[in-house]
């Protein structure tokens, strides 16, 4: 059954097509440069935040990332 009466609406069994990327196109790293930084430094920050919620680690990572210069961020952006 159509969800709406419009002719372009999707039925419950239909889903929109996914965008297909060219096989030669390089895959992007999940999380981008900050994600790479966070994965590398997470254990270090978890030791500093023992007993605090997980969000405290993420907040500290964000603060440190914002303090970094573009030159310091460059190695993570290249990954």
C-alpha positions as CSV (number, residue, x, y, z in Angstrom):
1,X,0.0,0.0,0.0
2,X,1.3,3.5,-0.8
3,X,2.0,5.6,2.3
4,X,0.6,8.7,0.6
5,X,-1.8,9.2,-2.3
6,X,0.9,10.9,-4.4
7,X,2.2,8.9,-7.4
8,X,5.9,9.2,-6.3
9,X,5.4,8.0,-2.8
10,X,7.2,4.8,-1.7
11,X,5.4,1.7,-0.7
12,X,6.3,-0.1,2.5
13,X,8.4,-2.6,0.5
14,X,10.2,-0.1,-1.6
15,X,13.3,1.9,-0.6
16,X,15.1,4.6,-2.4
17,X,18.2,3.5,-4.4
18,X,21.6,3.9,-2.8
19,X,24.2,6.0,-4.4
20,X,26.8,3.8,-6.1
21,X,30.4,5.0,-6.0
22,X,32.9,4.3,-8.7
23,X,35.2,1.4,-7.8
24,X,38.3,3.5,-8.5
25,X,37.2,6.2,-6.1
26,X,39.1,6.1,-2.8
27,X,37.0,5.3,0.3
28,X,36.8,8.0,3.0
29,X,37.9,7.2,6.5
30,X,35.0,6.9,8.9
31,X,35.0,9.8,11.3
32,X,37.3,11.9,9.3
33,X,40.4,13.5,10.8
34,X,38.8,14.0,14.2
35,X,37.8,10.3,14.3
36,X,41.3,9.3,13.5
37,X,42.6,11.5,16.3
38,X,40.0,10.2,18.7
39,X,40.8,6.6,18.0
40,X,44.5,7.1,18.5
41,X,44.2,9.2,21.8
42,X,41.0,7.6,23.3
43,X,42.9,5.2,25.7
44,X,45.1,8.1,27.0
45,X,42.0,10.2,27.8
46,X,40.1,7.3,29.3
47,X,42.9,6.9,31.9
48,X,42.4,10.6,32.8
49,X,38.6,10.2,33.1
50,X,38.4,7.1,35.2
51,X,35.0,7.0,36.9
52,X,33.5,9.7,34.7
53,X,30.9,9.1,32.0
54,X,32.0,8.2,28.4
55,X,30.9,11.7,27.3
56,X,33.6,13.2,29.4
57,X,36.3,11.5,27.3
58,X,34.6,12.7,24.1
59,X,34.4,16.3,25.4
60,X,38.1,16.3,26.4
61,X,39.0,14.9,22.9
62,X,37.0,17.8,21.3
63,X,38.7,20.4,23.5
64,X,42.1,19.1,22.6
65,X,41.2,18.9,18.9
66,X,40.1,22.5,18.9
67,X,43.4,23.6,20.5
68,X,45.5,21.9,17.8
69,X,46.9,24.0,14.9
70,X,46.3,23.0,11.3
71,X,49.9,21.7,11.1
72,X,49.2,19.4,14.1
73,X,45.9,18.2,12.5
74,X,47.6,17.5,9.1
75,X,48.8,13.9,9.9
76,X,45.2,12.9,10.9
77,X,43.7,14.5,7.8
78,X,46.1,12.5,5.5
79,X,45.1,9.1,7.0
